[in-house]
Amino acid sequence: MKKLGLQITVHNIPEGRFMCPGFIDLHIHAPQYSYTGTATDRPLMDWLDHYTFPREAQMQDLKEAKAQYSQLVQRLISNGTTTAVMFGSLHLEPTMLLADTLHQAGLRAYVGKVCMDRNSKDYYQHSLEQNLADTEAFVRHVRSLKSTLVHPVVTPRFVPSCSPSLLQGLGRLAQEHDCHVQSHISESLDNDAFVHALHPEVNGRDARLYEQAGLLTQRTVMAHGVTLTTSELRLLADRGTAIAHCPLSNFYFADVPLDVQRCLKAGVKVGLGTDVAGGYSPSMLSAMRSAVITSKAVRMMHIDAARRAPASCLSASAAGNDGSASSEPVPAAGSEHHEGSASSPALAHQREHAAAQQQRSAVEEAAARGTLGYKEAFWLATMGGAHALGLQDTVGSFRVGKEFDAIMVDTELREPFDVFSTDSLLDRFEKFVNLGDDRNVRAVWIQGGLVIWK
Ligand SMILES: Nc1nc2[nH]cnc2c(=O)[nH]1
């Protein structure tokens, strides 16, 4: 280093500590931080009206907003989050203040003013024109910070809150200003029912409305997507639109779990989000654990469905996934008798035997489905998020030429887990992912700058 004329201090990392890439939280609502850990008792549409809109509206008190946003940003960094994709609130000033707070703290962030022009109370919705004008003003404000870390995001809240004209206008703004887009898509059955009542012309499908408005782009991150159909997943993949998987909040709102492997197989980019306050933890370690548990639950559901499927379904599914006929079709139990058939006990026994065999195969097939482990969850929380944001050459892993967004993890604290001489470095890493918390995150760097040292 001296030869190169560089003044560099070399630090040796003590035994029991390691560095890893910082976490990328792909979906979080900043003005919901104050009630994180409470308000876990209502379904989505009710939860929004009852808790969320009133609390977000309180951000108009700029002193309160400053206090809450500063605390949130410190909490995120302390937990090892180095990039966050954030919803602000409906109002312009508090959301500009949020962007300023992120800029001052040095957190890498994509942040948006929330847009809503229907289906809320008057105190928490604006006209189409005001939403568009404020979004433009917000984009200009963030760009005026000249930050390489904080970027504006065009942010329609979700279809129930945004008229088609607003969606269209926001699609135009995103294109004109070359911005990222964030929203919610197909989050729950109550969302889908609401959208169906509003838009029977597109069969109530969020994806169709976003597509029509030009909001599905390669810079779009859509939260949830649990009820997306296969053709909608293909559409997202074609457009380069990513899904922010928010497994913890899905347990509360979603009705069905997101099958991450199905999304990845369809070519959709997937990362992880905390979805504070729908998700009650701001920690990405918690999001990783919930992602692993969700994928185990998806496998359980497949196994259970195979176990419960009546023989008639199994004989249909035994036709194979490609729809081709199986070599020995098994008439369904209780189906119309065929020539010289059920009267023979031997034939009935043969059918029962074949059906049981098919059921065993279906269960085995379901049990053989892969699930996410801690390594895959960690990948989603780092490289998955980086791909979702188009930052795969900038952050998410350690590679020459990337920016240094990193955390130093200490596993020697005896808190909140123990390590033993028998533990390898990989064991320590797995314990951190499964058992660790912010106490283990001893230092955080973003774009090479130290932002916390504890
Ligand atoms: N989880 C969640 N879903 C939403 N859908 C629309 N708004 C929200 C929100 O604030 N949180």
Ligand as a Chemical Component Dictionary entry (heavy atoms), coordinates in Angstrom:
data_LIG
# 
_chem_comp.id                   LIG 
_chem_comp.type                 NON-POLYMER 
_chem_comp.pdbx_formal_charge   0 
_chem_comp.three_letter_code    LIG 
# 
loop_
_chem_comp_atom.comp_id 
_chem_comp_atom.atom_id 
_chem_comp_atom.alt_atom_id 
_chem_comp_atom.type_symbol 
_chem_comp_atom.charge 
_chem_comp_atom.model_Cartn_x 
_chem_comp_atom.model_Cartn_y 
_chem_comp_atom.model_Cartn_z 
_chem_comp_atom.pdbx_ordinal 
LIG N1 N1 N 0 -48.699 -4.191 4.358 1  
LIG C1 C1 C 0 -49.240 -3.102 3.835 2  
LIG N2 N2 N 0 -50.031 -3.234 2.770 3  
LIG C2 C2 C 0 -50.553 -2.123 2.236 4  
LIG N3 N3 N 0 -51.352 -1.988 1.173 5  
LIG C3 C3 C 0 -51.590 -0.670 1.048 6  
LIG N4 N4 N 0 -50.969 0.028  2.001 7  
LIG C4 C4 C 0 -50.318 -0.857 2.749 8  
LIG C5 C5 C 0 -49.494 -0.735 3.905 9  
LIG O1 O1 O 0 -49.251 0.344  4.441 10 
LIG N5 N5 N 0 -48.991 -1.894 4.406 11 
# 
loop_
_chem_comp_bond.comp_id 
_chem_comp_bond.atom_id_1 
_chem_comp_bond.atom_id_2 
_chem_comp_bond.value_order 
_chem_comp_bond.pdbx_ordinal 
LIG N1 C1 SING 1  
LIG C1 N2 DOUB 2  
LIG C1 N5 SING 3  
LIG N2 C2 SING 4  
LIG C2 N3 SING 5  
LIG C2 C4 DOUB 6  
LIG N3 C3 SING 7  
LIG C3 N4 DOUB 8  
LIG N4 C4 SING 9  
LIG C4 C5 SING 10 
LIG C5 O1 DOUB 11 
LIG C5 N5 SING 12 
# 
